[in-house]
């Protein structure tokens, strides 16, 4: 696990260095919503945070940490790739997002823990709510399907 997190941090650090001085800059966001962990379980709350790092053109890297569940508690770390479908300086920008990463799960009923890889892919819209603030509804499918709304800040 430490090796996986080290690779994620090194990758994010290199990407931050490449984005210095760009007009679209970095953004950070807090995410809240609902997730479907297993088909035979009810939807549960999910909370997360991420930093979007512009790479080249319409591509960005967005490392994310999220936690979901009550009976099945899951923590995920996923370095997502984001593709903006229009110019990111517009007020509303639709985007595709997806990635593969690491998750840890605890079944609180029987105290069973496991670690594995996780993937997700989805679509969202980032809407500026001011010069530096944005709101972003998003839907993803994968090992953890989720419908969320984020509030974020452009640096």
N, C-alpha and C positions, 0 to 999 in steps of 0.2 A: 504494500500500500504506500509506503513512504517513497518508493521509487516512482510510482505513478504520479503522486502529488509533486515530486521534484521535477519531473518532466513537464507537467502542466505549468508550474511556476516559471521554469526557464523559458518555455515557449511564450508565455504571456509577457515576461519581461522583455524578450527580444522584440515582440510585436509593439509594445509600448514605446520602445526606443525608436521604432520606425515611424511612429505617428506624430512625433513632436512637431508642432507648428502647423499641422493641417487644419484647414478651416472647419471641417466637420468634427474633428477631435474625438475624444473619448466620451463615453457615456456610461453611467451606472444606473442600475434600476433595482427596485424591490418588487417582488412578485407575490401575489396572493390569488388563490382560486381553489378549484376542486380537481381531484385526481381519481382515476379508476385504477387501482392496483391490480385487482383480479376480477375476472368476469362475474364470479359468484359472490362478490363483496360489494357493499354500497360505496358510493363516491365519498371521498374523505378530503379534508382540507390539505392544501399544499402551500408552503411558504418558501421563498427563495430570494437569492440576490445574485447579480451578475455584473460584469463589466464588459462593454462592447469596445473592441479595439479595431479601428479601421485598418485594413491591410492594403488593398489595391483596388481601385475602381469601386465597384459595388460590393466587394467582398469584405467581411469582417470576421474576427475571431471573438467569440463570446464565452469565456469560461464562466460556469454557473455552479452554484451550490444550491440544492433544494432539499427540503425535508417534507415528508408526507406521511399521513396515516395516524392511526390510533392503536388498533390491534396489531397491524403490520406496520411497524415504524421503519421507514426507509430514508436513508440519506444518500444523496447522489452528488457526484462531481463530474460534470460533463463539459469538455471544451467544444462548444457548438460552432459550426460554420454558418454564417449568415450571408444571404445574398439579397441585397435590396433590389426590388423590381423597378424602381425609378430613381431619379436623382435624390440623394439623401438630404439635400438642402430644401426640398419641398416641405409644405406643411404636413401632408399625410404621405407616408411611404409604406407600401405593402412590401413584405419580405418573406422569404423562405428561410427556415432554420432547421438545423439537424446536427446530430453528432452521436458519438459513442463515448462512454466513459465508465465510471466505477460506481457501484452502489453497495451499500451495506444494509441489511435488513434484520430486524429483531421481531420475532413473533412473541408478543407479550403474554399470550395465554400459556405457552409451553416453554418459554425462555429459550427458543431456538434462534441462533444467529447464523447468517450466511453472507458471503461476499460474492459478487459476480460482476460481469460486464453488463451494461445497459445501453440501449439506443433509443433515439427519438427523432421524429421529423414532424414539421408542422408549418403553419402559416400564421402571420400576424400583420398588424398595421400599427405603425408608430405615428402618433398624431401629436404635433407640437401644441402645448397648452400655454405657451409663452415663449420668450426668447430662449430659455435654457431648460424648461420643464416639458416633459412629454408623458402621454398616456398610451399604453400599448395593449389592446386585447389580443389574445393569442390562443390557438388551439394546436395541440400536438398529439400524435399517436406514437405507439412504440411499446416498449416494456411497461411504461407508465403513461397511459393516456391522460391528458389534462386540458382543462379550459381555465385560463387565468387572465388577470388584468394586472398590468405593471404600471408603476409610476416611476419616472426616471429623471435624470438630470444630465445635460450636456456640459462638459467641462470646456 
